[in-house]
Structures are given as structure tokens and as C-alpha cells.
Amino acid sequence: MDVIFNRRSIRKYNKDIDVTKEQVEKVLRAGMAAPSAGDGREWEFIVVRNQETKDKIMEIHDHSKALETAPVAIVVCADIEKQAYKEYDWWIQDCAAAMENMLIEATFLGLGSLWLGIHSRTERVEGVKKIFELPESVMPVGIVVLGTPEKERRSIDRYMEDRVHFEKY
């Protein structure tokens, strides 16, 4: 549980420390270990290291300044043609579960991370689709930003007893 409680959103990274190929693969493996409806595993991942590409993302995403210093961004998408239950939009939850696994693994590896939301902001979805030339059936859900934090952040206990209900609201 410590790794879950120690996970924090990091918005500034040490530019002098890279994220290794091995670390990226471990983060991706964690994402692909997530549950998915009907075992559809419709996720697709685009690993981005190129600063020009990250700059293009920053032009269309108003809360993505962390990409100025982060060495790696992973765009998490869903190929909706691959989902097990075509009549439902479970792909959103499947990719969200994958992203959370990725954030937790990044923390375990000593990396900082940040979840940048894409879906369902139309301008972000269309912008990311254009930048990465995504096929019609591939929908961007979010971006996992990775790097070594510029400074350490302490964990926070966010438990709220007043938000817990038993048997009914």
C-alpha cells in the first residue's frame, strides 16, 4: 500500500535524468496488466521522447506544461474496434485502469508521474488524433508523463470518512 499512498502528481522533472527503456517497458507492462471488460485489452500506447512532439501536445492541451521538463510521455489510446462489448464504452474504464497501474508502477520505480486527461475534451481528442495520425477507430484517453521529480513530495492521507456509505447513500 505504501506505493499507492506515495503516488503524487508531479509537474516538474529533473531534465538531467532520463527514463530508461527498461523503466518504460515496466510501466507499459503494468498498464497491460490492468483488468479490461471481456478481456478486450483494446489499449494502444505511444511512447513519446521527442521534445517537438511534446511541444505540439502542449499547444493543444492547456494543462500539459509538465511536458517541458519530462523526458517521456505515453499516450494511452483505445482501439474501439478491439473492445469485447461493442455496444458499450468500457474502453474508457479499461484505459483508465491501465493508466492508474502505470502511475503506481512509476512510483514503485522511483519515478514521478502525471495523468493528463484527453478524453472527453473534443479539442484535445482531435488535436492528439492529428498529431499522432491516429486511425478513426483509435481514441486517445490520456497521457502518462514520466520522469524524475525535481523535488520530493510527501504523501497525503486523503481518506474521507464522510464519503463512505453503507448499504445506501
N, C-alpha and C positions, 0 to 999 in steps of 0.2 A: 504493500500500500504506500510505502514511502515515495516511490517514484511517481505515483499518481498525485499525491499531495504536493510534491516538489515541482510538478509541471507548472510553468508560468508562461505567459505570453511575453516573448522577447522582441523588442522593436529596434534594438541597436546591437550590432555584432562587431567583433574584432576582425577587421579586414585582413589582418596578417596571418590568420589561422584558417586554413582551408578545411573543407569537409571531404573526407576521403571517399574513394569509390566504394570501399568496403562498408563505411558507415551509411552511405546512401542505399546500398543494397540491403543492409539490415533494416533500415527504415521502411523500404519498399516491401520486404518480406513480412514485416509486422502489419503493414497495411493489407497485404493479401491474405493475412491470417484472420481477418475480420469475418464475422458472420455475414451472409447475404441471403436474401429471400430466395427460397427454392434453389439455393446453391448456384445462383446465376453468375456471380463473380463478374459482373459487367464492367468493372473498373478498368481504366486505362490511365497510365501515368506518363507525364512528360517531364523529364529532368532538365532543368534549365540552369546553366552556369554562365552563359553569355550575358555580359552586362547590357549590351544594346537591346537584347530581348527583354531583360528585366526593366529597362527604361521604358520600353513600349508598354509593358504591363502597367507601370506607374502612370502613364498618360491616360489610361482608361479606368484605373482603379484609384479612387480618391483616398484610400487608407492603406496604401502599399509602400509608404516611404521606407519601410524596413528593407526593401529590396536594394536600396542604395548601398548597404553595407553587408548584406547576407551573401555568402558565396553560392548558395544553392536555393532554388525554388523548385518544388514539384507540383505541377498542375495535375489535379485529380479530376478525371472525367469519367463519364459513364457512356458506354455504347449501348443505347437503349434497345438496339436490335438483339442484344445478347441477354436481356433480362428474362428471367424464368416466367414471370407473370406479366405478360404484355399489357394487360388491361389496367395495371396499377403502376404508380410511380415509386415503387420500392427502391429504385436505383438511387434516389436521393438519400434515403436512410442507409443503404449499403455503402455508399461512398463516404457518408458522414462517419460511419463506424470505422471504415478504413483510415480516415484522416485522424480520428482520435487515437487509434492504435499507433499510427505513425508519430504523433506528438508524444505519446508515452514512451515509445522506443527511443526517440531522440533524447528525451530526458535521461533515460537509462544509460545512454551512450555518453552523457555529459554534454550534449549539445543543447542549444537554445532553439526554440521553435515558435512559430506563429501561424495561426489559422487565418487565412484571408478568404472571406466569403466571396463567391462569384454568383452562384445560383441564389436567388431568382431575380437579380438585378439585370434587366434587359440589356442595358448599355455595357455591363461587364461581360455578360454571356456573349453578346455579339462581338465585342472587342477581342475577347480571348479566342473565339472561333476564328476570327480573321487573322490574328497574329500567328496562330499555330496551324492555320489551314485545315481546321477540323472538318471531317465529313458531316453531312447533315444529321446522321444518327448519333453523333458523339456530342454530349453535352458537358461543358465544364461545370464542376460543382464548387471547387475551391482550390486554394493553393496552400501548400505546406512550405513555410520558409524555414531554412535550416542554417545554423552557424554557431560559432562560439560566442556566448554573450559578452558584450563589452563590460558589463558588471554583473555581479551575482545578485539574484533576487531571492528574498526569503519566501518560504511557503506561508500560506494564509489558510486558516481554518475557516471554511465557508459554510459549515453546517448551519442550517436554519431550522430549528425545531418547529417553528410556526408554519413551515411549509410541508410538514408531514401530516398526512391524514390517514385514518384507519377506517376501512370499510366503506366510508362515503366522505364526500367533501364536507 
